[in-house]
Amino acid sequence: MPGIIEFPTIVEQALKDFGDLFGNAPARRHLAEYLTGLLVAERKTVNGINAAFAVNTDQSCLNRWITEAGWDPQALNLRRLAWLQRFPDTRYAAHGVIAIDDVLIDHAGKFIEDVGWLWDHADQRYVIAHDYLIANYVCPSGKHYALEFRRFRKKADCEFARQCLEEAPGGLAAATPEQVRLTHFKGHTQLFGELVDWVVAQDIPGDFTFDCYFTSAATLNRIHHHQRGYVGDLKFNRKVWFRGQELHAAEVAALIAPDDRRPVQVGEKRYWYFTKTIRMSEVDHPVRLVILWERKNDKQPVKMLITNRTFWEVTRILRVYRHRWTGTETLHRDGKQCLGMGDCQLRSGEGQTRHMYLVLLVHSLLMVQLRQGRAREWATATLTTIGEACRAVLRETLHKTITWAIDRATQDHWPIERITTHLALA
């Protein structure tokens, strides 16, 4: 689009709520530029965002702001979560759901900190990517947003970082705390546990849900010890105790006669289920197993779930688990397709971290605008999806640019060449 003249309304409002976290006017302007670029810029890199504005500075200014300037991304994230509690439909609730999952974010550069060759199950190939574990919150209203994230770092990279520090003058003793942190390897289970601990420490209510990759004894015990509920996906080859013997979950399903299965409605689809409270090796509490079949007489089940809430009705177990998709996959889709989640090419790990927090801020700003009782003046229509909200912001920004151009031509009598030059269209 032509050069951006004014910030969109949603960004101007964000400056009032978050601007005080940035120490001076240039830093606050960079915040507004970056948020605007994530919403409407064609290329959501630092250079692409900077170039989208009619009046800008060298891209290195925005680059230094995102990588080196002294603002605290953790403070920004906590302010974002506190801000979301101002609205009834994004407020924490006892029946909220915390969905945790990981996502690969592809990158073109091989020298970006923490990237590696990782297996993409969706495309069945290795890609150069970051691997993020994200804790998401799904409200009873259906609105959802990210809470916090952790970035996975491969063990070989941690060992290489330690070797480099040991060989440097002064060794590990002279290293900064951040440099030392990069030498410690943390697997997915440990990062998952950190997110669980963080949610509990922040006193965020709700039950956890996750896929079978994270359904390990360590994970289940950790959540249960926090006295929180969970619903996890169970692999068919996991062993459970059933009728006095330890069997694979698939073997348990094969023992269930069709007459012992009961119907349950999941959305518009009907399934058949069997449920029983059982024990699992190394899990220090009883769990409830739920087996689902598409048809009553099917031999193979389609899904198995477990939960520590052995007293829950099956409908509630399924309702909590269904929010795993709402809370994770939709954020991954909207973040990548609309908000530039994977577009940042900064080599700095700190820059990548800050970029991610800003993407989550933009997502939250838009989420508050969805499904309102009346259309916002700037949007001109009731918004239902993140994509629609981004297009509404783009229309408003373009309207401001066209209005500015008309005013310069009619009121200030600027020649067309001067207007097009100012808008970087010449």
PyMOL commands that set and color helices and strands:
alter all, ss='L'
color gray80, all
select helices_A, chain A and resi 9-21+25-40+46-51+59-67+73-84+88-90+155-167+171-174+177-181+188-201+212-214+217-225+249-254+258-260+314-338+349-369+386-410+416-422
alter helices_A, ss='H'
color red, helices_A
select strands_A, chain A and resi 97-106+116-120+125-138+144-151+207-210+230-233+239-242+245-248+262-266+269-278+287-293+303-307
alter strands_A, ss='S'
color yellow, strands_A
deselect
rebuild
show_as cartoon
